[in-house]
């Protein structure tokens, strides 16, 4: 709730994921993607919350958005 009140959405998603509340984390991400410009971190987190093969598209989008600079997206694609 603290992160939500401070609008630290990446941290909200991380907290939900750590608590095993993947559905809530995905819901936050989906809402944020509708309201703000997407970031590589958002798409990588969405990939982490999605099953194969759909998750690969999220990692590829994160890599594309970062113009090849967001290493975590590339690492996840290699798994």
Wavefront OBJ file of the C-alpha trace (Angstrom):
o trace
v 0.000 0.000 0.000
v 2.885 2.358 0.727
v 4.328 1.913 -2.766
v 0.872 2.426 -4.269
v 0.342 5.671 -2.378
v 3.754 6.861 -3.594
v 2.956 5.611 -7.115
v 6.098 3.468 -7.230
v 4.485 1.026 -9.629
v 7.582 -1.031 -10.433
v 7.997 -1.662 -6.712
v 4.303 -2.550 -6.362
v 4.716 -5.169 -9.096
v 7.905 -6.499 -7.466
v 6.178 -6.786 -4.079
v 3.160 -8.605 -5.485
v 5.441 -10.971 -7.379
v 7.532 -11.720 -4.286
v 4.358 -12.418 -2.290
v 3.150 -14.862 -4.938
v 0.314 -12.580 -6.051
v 1.072 -12.868 -9.740
v -2.479 -12.038 -10.811
v -2.409 -8.739 -8.914
v 1.052 -7.900 -10.290
v -0.125 -8.571 -13.826
v -3.218 -6.407 -13.243
v -1.077 -3.473 -12.117
v 1.142 -3.856 -15.177
v -1.796 -4.046 -17.565
v -3.293 -0.870 -16.080
v 0.034 0.976 -16.252
v 0.578 -0.070 -19.864
v -2.790 1.494 -20.746
v -2.006 4.783 -18.988
v 1.680 5.547 -19.529
v 4.396 5.022 -22.097
v 5.750 1.487 -21.752
v 9.230 0.863 -20.433
v 11.561 -2.089 -20.925
v 11.218 -2.935 -17.234
v 7.426 -3.101 -17.536
v 7.578 -5.516 -20.462
v 10.235 -7.647 -18.796
v 8.099 -7.912 -15.670
v 5.109 -8.851 -17.832
v 7.229 -11.566 -19.440
v 8.164 -12.876 -15.998
v 4.466 -13.163 -15.162
v 3.513 -14.865 -18.432
v 3.927 -18.475 -19.531
v 5.782 -19.691 -22.618
v 5.588 -18.945 -25.518
v 3.791 -15.626 -24.927
v 6.471 -14.420 -22.506
v 9.055 -14.299 -25.293
v 7.094 -11.561 -27.073
v 7.218 -9.416 -23.924
v 10.983 -9.867 -23.574
v 11.485 -9.053 -27.257
v 9.366 -5.900 -26.861
v 11.447 -4.871 -23.825
v 14.657 -5.431 -25.806
v 13.254 -3.400 -28.718
v 12.098 -0.522 -26.482
v 15.523 -0.333 -24.863
v 17.224 -0.222 -28.273
v 19.307 -3.198 -27.221
v 20.395 -1.810 -23.859
v 18.222 -3.532 -21.248
v 20.323 -6.588 -20.484
v 17.737 -8.326 -18.315
v 15.386 -8.667 -21.300
v 18.135 -10.307 -23.362
v 19.077 -12.627 -20.492
v 15.465 -13.745 -20.134
v 15.263 -14.400 -23.879
v 18.273 -16.679 -23.555
v 16.632 -18.909 -20.963
l 1 2 3 4 5 6 7 8 9 10 11 12 13 14 15 16 17 18 19 20 21 22 23 24 25 26 27 28 29 30 31 32 33 34 35 36 37 38 39 40 41 42 43 44 45 46 47 48 49 50 51 52 53 54 55 56 57 58 59 60 61 62 63 64 65 66 67 68 69 70 71 72 73 74 75 76 77 78 79
